[in-house]
């Protein structure tokens, strides 16, 4: 299963997060890199043209996933597996507090 997510920063699409054979990849959009108006979404994901690759979900994105009672609520009501970090990110992080949101890639 190769799930993908559009990453938005202040409502503007800035990159693509996807499951890959190695784990996860995040790539900034070329148009975003050429825009002088915004910076990196995280200090751990600085602006660059090449993709970031990780065998685990990048800590920045993992930190967007709810915890505690809200995570339990999501797991129970949407029948999500708490170990499926990408699934949780796709279902729970479309309207996050803060500048970054995650939308399913269609």
Secondary structure as a PSIPRED ss2 file (coil, helix, strand):
# PSIPRED VFORMAT (PSIPRED V4.0)

   1 X C   1.000  0.000  0.000
   2 X C   1.000  0.000  0.000
   3 X C   1.000  0.000  0.000
   4 X E   0.000  0.000  1.000
   5 X E   0.000  0.000  1.000
   6 X E   0.000  0.000  1.000
   7 X E   0.000  0.000  1.000
   8 X E   0.000  0.000  1.000
   9 X E   0.000  0.000  1.000
  10 X C   1.000  0.000  0.000
  11 X C   1.000  0.000  0.000
  12 X E   0.000  0.000  1.000
  13 X E   0.000  0.000  1.000
  14 X E   0.000  0.000  1.000
  15 X E   0.000  0.000  1.000
  16 X E   0.000  0.000  1.000
  17 X E   0.000  0.000  1.000
  18 X E   0.000  0.000  1.000
  19 X E   0.000  0.000  1.000
  20 X E   0.000  0.000  1.000
  21 X C   1.000  0.000  0.000
  22 X C   1.000  0.000  0.000
  23 X E   0.000  0.000  1.000
  24 X E   0.000  0.000  1.000
  25 X E   0.000  0.000  1.000
  26 X E   0.000  0.000  1.000
  27 X E   0.000  0.000  1.000
  28 X E   0.000  0.000  1.000
  29 X C   1.000  0.000  0.000
  30 X H   0.000  1.000  0.000
  31 X H   0.000  1.000  0.000
  32 X H   0.000  1.000  0.000
  33 X H   0.000  1.000  0.000
  34 X H   0.000  1.000  0.000
  35 X C   1.000  0.000  0.000
  36 X C   1.000  0.000  0.000
  37 X C   1.000  0.000  0.000
  38 X C   1.000  0.000  0.000
  39 X C   1.000  0.000  0.000
  40 X C   1.000  0.000  0.000
  41 X C   1.000  0.000  0.000
  42 X E   0.000  0.000  1.000
  43 X C   1.000  0.000  0.000
  44 X C   1.000  0.000  0.000
  45 X E   0.000  0.000  1.000
  46 X C   1.000  0.000  0.000
  47 X C   1.000  0.000  0.000
  48 X C   1.000  0.000  0.000
  49 X C   1.000  0.000  0.000
  50 X C   1.000  0.000  0.000
  51 X C   1.000  0.000  0.000
  52 X E   0.000  0.000  1.000
  53 X E   0.000  0.000  1.000
  54 X E   0.000  0.000  1.000
  55 X C   1.000  0.000  0.000
  56 X C   1.000  0.000  0.000
  57 X C   1.000  0.000  0.000
  58 X C   1.000  0.000  0.000
  59 X H   0.000  1.000  0.000
  60 X H   0.000  1.000  0.000
  61 X H   0.000  1.000  0.000
  62 X H   0.000  1.000  0.000
  63 X C   1.000  0.000  0.000
  64 X C   1.000  0.000  0.000
  65 X C   1.000  0.000  0.000
  66 X C   1.000  0.000  0.000
  67 X C   1.000  0.000  0.000
  68 X H   0.000  1.000  0.000
  69 X H   0.000  1.000  0.000
  70 X H   0.000  1.000  0.000
  71 X H   0.000  1.000  0.000
  72 X H   0.000  1.000  0.000
  73 X H   0.000  1.000  0.000
  74 X H   0.000  1.000  0.000
  75 X H   0.000  1.000  0.000
  76 X H   0.000  1.000  0.000
  77 X H   0.000  1.000  0.000
  78 X C   1.000  0.000  0.000
  79 X C   1.000  0.000  0.000
  80 X C   1.000  0.000  0.000
  81 X C   1.000  0.000  0.000
  82 X C   1.000  0.000  0.000
  83 X C   1.000  0.000  0.000
  84 X C   1.000  0.000  0.000
  85 X H   0.000  1.000  0.000
  86 X H   0.000  1.000  0.000
  87 X H   0.000  1.000  0.000
  88 X H   0.000  1.000  0.000
  89 X H   0.000  1.000  0.000
  90 X H   0.000  1.000  0.000
  91 X H   0.000  1.000  0.000
  92 X H   0.000  1.000  0.000
  93 X C   1.000  0.000  0.000
  94 X C   1.000  0.000  0.000
  95 X C   1.000  0.000  0.000
  96 X C   1.000  0.000  0.000
  97 X C   1.000  0.000  0.000
  98 X C   1.000  0.000  0.000
  99 X C   1.000  0.000  0.000
 100 X E   0.000  0.000  1.000
 101 X E   0.000  0.000  1.000
 102 X E   0.000  0.000  1.000
 103 X E   0.000  0.000  1.000
 104 X E   0.000  0.000  1.000
 105 X C   1.000  0.000  0.000
 106 X C   1.000  0.000  0.000
